[in-house]
Amino acid sequence: METQPFNRSTPKSADDYRKERNIKNVVLVIVIAMISLGVILNLLAWSDIGRPYTTEAGIWIGSLGVGIGWFAGKVLN
């Protein structure tokens, strides 16, 4: 039994590429915003403005941003 090479039945159009790029850009902006918010919350915690909650929130939000970025990188690659 011979193996056939994988061929797409229909080539991608320019609109498909544009949609993919837009989705990747939106995910990238969300991930960067979450990581930045995590860093800002941790900096606020170090300056004793909102000590008990900002450290934990910063760690969770930053970690979630990294996790979403990793997952999106695997899915949208």
trRosetta pair geometry for C-beta under 8 A, 3 or more apart (Angstrom, degrees):
i j d omega theta_ij theta_ji phi_ij phi_ji
4 7 7.9 -67 150 2 104 99
8 11 6.1 111 94 -89 128 44
8 12 7.6 -30 154 -31 167 74
12 16 4.3 -120 -164 80 93 140
12 17 5.9 101 140 -48 125 85
13 16 5.0 108 53 1 69 99
13 17 7.4 -134 99 1 43 86
14 17 5.7 -54 -152 39 37 111
14 18 6.2 40 149 -22 68 107
15 18 5.5 -54 -145 37 33 114
15 19 6.3 34 155 -21 66 103
16 19 5.8 -52 -148 34 30 110
16 20 6.5 30 154 -17 63 106
17 20 5.7 -54 -149 37 32 112
17 21 6.3 31 154 -18 65 107
18 21 5.8 -56 -148 38 30 111
18 22 6.3 31 154 -20 64 107
19 22 5.7 -55 -147 36 31 111
19 23 6.4 31 155 -19 65 104
20 23 5.9 -55 -150 35 30 110
20 24 6.4 28 154 -16 65 107
20 76 7.5 151 -166 -162 87 96
21 24 5.7 -56 -148 38 31 111
21 25 6.3 32 154 -20 65 107
22 25 5.7 -55 -146 36 31 111
22 26 6.4 31 156 -19 65 105
23 26 5.9 -55 -148 35 31 110
23 27 6.4 28 155 -15 65 107
23 76 6.7 -159 114 -124 110 131
24 27 5.9 -56 -147 39 31 109
24 28 6.2 34 154 -22 65 108
24 72 7.9 143 -128 160 63 114
24 76 5.4 157 -94 159 89 142
25 28 5.6 -54 -146 36 31 114
25 29 6.4 31 156 -19 65 104
26 29 5.9 -54 -149 35 31 110
26 30 6.4 30 153 -18 64 106
27 30 5.7 -56 -148 37 32 111
27 31 6.2 30 155 -18 67 107
27 68 7.5 -151 -165 149 94 103
27 69 7.7 141 153 -109 97 57
27 72 4.5 174 174 -163 143 155
27 76 6.6 179 37 -15 160 160
28 31 5.9 -56 -145 37 29 109
28 32 6.2 26 158 -15 65 108
28 69 7.9 69 -116 -122 51 95
29 32 5.9 -56 -144 40 29 109
29 33 6.2 30 156 -20 64 109
30 33 5.8 -57 -147 37 28 111
30 34 6.4 26 156 -19 64 106
30 65 7.8 -162 134 -129 69 88
30 68 7.1 -72 114 124 111 145
31 34 5.9 -55 -147 35 30 109
31 35 6.4 25 157 -13 65 107
31 65 5.1 125 -157 -172 59 85
31 66 7.8 100 -163 -83 102 25
31 68 5.6 -157 -97 93 93 104
31 69 3.9 98 -149 -76 145 99
31 72 6.9 -127 -54 34 133 142
32 35 6.0 -57 -145 40 30 107
32 36 6.1 30 156 -19 65 110
32 65 7.7 154 -45 -173 8 129
33 36 5.7 -57 -144 40 28 111
33 37 6.2 30 156 -21 65 107
33 65 7.6 -157 76 -118 52 131
34 37 5.7 -52 -145 36 30 111
34 38 6.5 34 153 -20 62 104
34 61 5.6 -146 -169 169 83 85
34 62 6.9 160 141 -103 79 32
34 64 6.1 -99 175 90 139 90
34 65 2.9 177 101 -85 115 115
34 68 6.9 69 40 39 160 133
35 38 5.6 -52 -152 34 33 115
35 39 6.6 33 151 -18 65 103
35 62 5.4 68 -133 -138 55 74
35 65 4.2 -153 -52 113 69 148
35 66 6.5 89 -92 -56 108 74
35 69 7.6 4 -43 -28 123 140
36 39 5.7 -54 -150 36 34 111
36 40 6.3 34 153 -19 67 106
37 40 5.6 -52 -144 37 33 112
37 41 6.3 33 156 -19 65 105
37 58 7.6 -153 130 -122 63 68
37 61 5.3 -70 100 138 107 143
37 62 7.5 -158 79 -67 67 70
37 65 7.7 148 45 -49 95 142
38 41 5.9 -55 -146 36 29 109
38 42 6.5 26 155 -16 63 106
38 57 8.0 -153 -118 127 65 62
38 58 4.6 110 -163 -171 59 65
38 59 6.8 106 -158 -79 109 12
38 60 7.7 -160 -114 67 108 41
38 61 4.3 -167 -77 88 89 90
38 62 2.4 163 152 -56 165 90
38 63 7.3 147 -124 -6 154 53
38 65 6.2 -134 -11 14 130 130
39 42 5.8 -58 -150 38 31 110
39 43 6.4 31 152 -19 65 105
39 58 7.0 133 -53 -163 9 113
39 62 6.5 102 -42 -95 61 127
40 43 5.7 -55 -149 36 32 111
40 44 6.4 35 152 -20 65 103
40 58 7.4 -157 70 -116 49 112
41 44 5.6 -50 -148 35 34 113
41 45 6.5 38 151 -22 64 102
41 50 8.0 -60 -154 72 78 123
41 54 4.5 -160 -176 -170 84 86
41 55 7.4 -178 138 -79 93 19
41 57 5.2 -106 -179 94 155 97
41 58 3.2 -166 90 -77 107 97
41 61 6.6 91 16 39 146 132
41 62 7.9 -143 48 -32 111 103
42 45 5.5 -49 -150 31 36 114
42 46 6.7 37 152 -20 64 101
42 54 7.0 178 -80 140 25 93
42 55 6.2 67 -118 -122 67 58
42 58 3.9 175 -48 142 75 158
42 59 7.1 91 -79 -54 111 66
42 62 7.4 -6 -25 -26 123 144
43 46 5.7 -51 -151 33 35 112
43 47 6.6 23 154 -10 65 107
44 47 5.9 -64 -149 43 33 103
44 49 4.8 -68 -173 51 89 121
44 50 5.6 13 139 32 118 99
44 54 4.7 -100 89 -175 108 161
44 58 7.7 173 42 -60 94 132
45 48 7.7 41 178 -73 35 28
45 49 7.6 -89 -80 46 25 77
45 50 6.6 -63 -88 76 63 71
45 51 5.9 97 -150 -127 72 42
45 54 4.0 -165 -64 90 92 107
45 55 4.0 118 -146 -60 166 80
45 58 6.4 -116 -9 4 128 139
48 51 5.4 -2 -138 -65 56 109
49 54 7.2 43 75 -16 88 157
50 53 5.7 -54 154 57 105 92
50 54 4.2 101 88 -32 105 118
51 54 6.9 -52 -106 31 7 101
51 55 7.3 2 -174 -15 47 108
52 55 7.6 -80 -178 26 19 101
52 56 7.8 -8 154 5 56 114
53 56 6.2 -70 -157 46 40 103
53 57 5.6 31 156 -16 78 117
54 57 5.7 -58 -137 45 31 109
54 58 5.7 37 162 -25 67 109
55 58 5.8 -57 -147 35 24 111
55 59 6.4 21 157 -17 62 106
56 59 5.9 -55 -149 36 30 109
56 60 6.3 25 156 -15 65 109
57 60 5.8 -58 -145 41 31 108
57 61 5.9 23 161 -14 68 111
58 61 6.1 -57 -137 41 26 104
58 62 5.9 22 164 -14 63 114
59 62 6.1 -60 -142 42 23 108
59 63 6.0 21 161 -17 62 113
60 63 5.9 -60 -144 40 25 108
60 64 6.1 25 158 -20 63 109
61 64 5.7 -54 -145 37 29 112
61 65 6.4 34 153 -22 63 104
62 65 5.6 -54 -151 33 31 114
62 66 6.6 29 152 -17 65 103
63 66 5.7 -52 -149 36 34 110
63 67 6.3 35 152 -19 66 106
64 67 5.6 -54 -146 38 32 113
64 68 6.2 32 156 -18 66 105
65 68 5.9 -53 -143 38 29 108
65 69 6.2 31 155 -20 62 108
66 69 5.6 -56 -149 37 29 114
66 70 6.4 30 154 -20 65 105
67 70 5.8 -53 -147 34 31 110
67 71 6.2 25 157 -14 66 108
68 71 5.8 -57 -144 42 31 109
68 72 5.9 29 158 -17 67 110
69 72 5.9 -55 -139 40 26 108
69 73 6.2 32 157 -24 62 107
70 73 5.7 -56 -152 33 27 114
70 74 6.7 24 152 -16 62 104
71 74 5.8 -57 -154 35 33 109
71 75 6.2 19 155 -10 69 111
72 75 5.8 -60 -138 45 33 104
72 76 5.3 1 174 7 73 119
73 76 6.7 -57 -113 52 18 89
73 77 5.9 43 169 -59 56 101
74 77 6.2 -38 -149 -6 18 117
